[in-house]
């Protein structure tokens, strides 16, 4: 399969869409129709395997019901985002509820498997997860992350520039058919996420929906309120940065816990740091998450520039436990994209695939 080739240099495809929110979505759906259809099927296949591995082979059938409930909540919470999602489904010729469920898979499967208020952490089978960083250099902050999930996802990674009739222009690095996963707007507001798991998960708007509304905000301060007040489904961490402030939330339906990058880096992998969440952790903390967290702590400083952070994200010094994750590691997870933003410059740098295998491009709002 092409995504496991160590010789591949991955290129990041870009697409520009214009118009109303629905037209923004329709343009993406029409451009990526075949890939969106394949993405949905791939995600549902992954869900079936995920539930079977955890002894609930029929549990995946409940996920679509959670998705439909979340979609109804989303329509009332963010009408512009909902309209874009509806346009995506129209353009691709796929059912909206099925697309919405597939794109927010991690939240909605947790809402089935981890819906009890509390419980014993489940045995970890695949050490999923990303590594994120906020560097609060005075006047020139840097923020970014690796995005690591199912290795086949790399076939669907794209960068979308949205030029709306109303509101701010944005760039998103995401999968075909998905809303914002990592992104920046023309004011420099930048967003991203890593995955954590807690009990108490439930139907909600989905993490991509929260990120998509946040990246359209005029400041990190405004985006902070969006994340704090969102109807969260599963647990995730969310980071937001602009030239003035850099925040990170460890968020779930049980609560939101804030860390701010002021004089030192804030970094994250895929286990809970807040005590309230640790008591409800949904899976045993993975060896990879602990190792990547320790490596970030050892390598990060506020003196790092973009090239220095690229080198951190490319780190393979810990083998299978490295920040940089390869498909051939056979962990069930690989680095599918990397994103680094310079909010004060209103631009970002991104690549498809691992940091040392992807062709880096600059995303800006100049033209």
GIBEL-V849964 format. One record per pair of residues at least 24 apart in sequence whose C-alpha atoms are under 7 Angstrom apart, sorted by the first residue. I is the first residue (numbers start at 1). J is the second residue. Records with the same first field share a line. If there is no record, write none. Layout:
BEGIN
I=J ; J
END
This chain:
BEGIN
3=152 ; 154
4=327 ; 328
8=357
9=357 ; 358 ; 359
10=352 ; 353 ; 357 ; 358 ; 359
11=352 ; 358 ; 359
12=158 ; 159 ; 351 ; 352
13=158 ; 159
14=158 ; 159 ; 160
15=159 ; 160 ; 161
16=160 ; 161 ; 162
17=161 ; 162 ; 163
18=162 ; 163 ; 164
19=163 ; 164 ; 165
20=164 ; 165
21=80 ; 83 ; 84 ; 164
22=83 ; 84 ; 86 ; 87
23=87
24=84 ; 162
25=84 ; 85 ; 87 ; 88
26=87 ; 88 ; 90 ; 91
27=91
28=88
29=88 ; 89 ; 90 ; 91 ; 92 ; 177
30=91 ; 92
32=176
33=92
35=156 ; 176
36=92 ; 176 ; 177
40=99 ; 102
43=102
44=102
62=112
63=108 ; 109 ; 112
64=98 ; 101
66=108 ; 203
67=97 ; 100 ; 101 ; 108
68=97
69=203
70=203 ; 204 ; 205 ; 206
71=97 ; 205
73=204 ; 205
74=205
81=213
88=177
103=178
104=206 ; 207 ; 208
107=206 ; 207 ; 233 ; 234
108=203
110=201 ; 234
111=201 ; 202 ; 203 ; 233 ; 234
114=198 ; 199 ; 200 ; 201 ; 282
115=199 ; 200 ; 201 ; 202
116=199 ; 200
117=199 ; 200
118=199 ; 200 ; 280
119=199 ; 280
121=281 ; 282 ; 283 ; 284
122=282 ; 283 ; 284
123=283 ; 284
124=283 ; 284 ; 286
126=331 ; 332
127=286 ; 288 ; 331 ; 333
128=333
129=194 ; 195 ; 269 ; 270
130=194 ; 269 ; 270
131=194 ; 268 ; 269 ; 323
132=267 ; 268 ; 269
133=265 ; 266 ; 267 ; 268
134=246 ; 261 ; 265 ; 266 ; 267
135=265 ; 266 ; 302
136=261 ; 262 ; 263 ; 264 ; 265 ; 302
137=302
139=243
140=243 ; 344
141=243 ; 342 ; 343
142=341 ; 342 ; 343
143=241 ; 340 ; 341 ; 342
144=339 ; 340 ; 341
145=338 ; 339 ; 340
146=313 ; 335 ; 337 ; 338 ; 339
147=335 ; 336 ; 337 ; 338
148=333 ; 334 ; 335 ; 336
149=333 ; 334 ; 335 ; 336
150=332 ; 333 ; 334
151=327 ; 332 ; 333 ; 334 ; 336
153=336
154=336 ; 353
157=352
168=216
179=208 ; 209 ; 212
180=208 ; 211 ; 212
181=208 ; 211
183=215
184=215
185=215 ; 216
186=346 ; 365
187=218 ; 346
188=242 ; 243 ; 343 ; 344 ; 346
189=215 ; 218 ; 219 ; 220 ; 240 ; 241 ; 242 ; 343
190=215 ; 240 ; 241 ; 242 ; 341 ; 343
191=215 ; 239 ; 240 ; 241
192=238 ; 239 ; 240
193=236 ; 237 ; 238 ; 239
194=236 ; 237 ; 238 ; 269 ; 270
195=236 ; 237 ; 270
196=235 ; 236 ; 237 ; 270 ; 271 ; 272
197=235 ; 281 ; 282 ; 283
198=235 ; 277 ; 280 ; 281 ; 282
199=280 ; 281 ; 282
200=253 ; 254
201=233 ; 234 ; 253
202=233 ; 234
203=233
204=231 ; 232 ; 233
205=231 ; 232 ; 233
206=232 ; 233
220=245
228=256
241=343
242=343 ; 344
243=343 ; 344
264=302
265=300 ; 301 ; 302
267=296
268=293
269=293
288=321
291=321
292=321 ; 322 ; 323
310=355
313=355
314=354 ; 355 ; 356
324=354
325=354
END
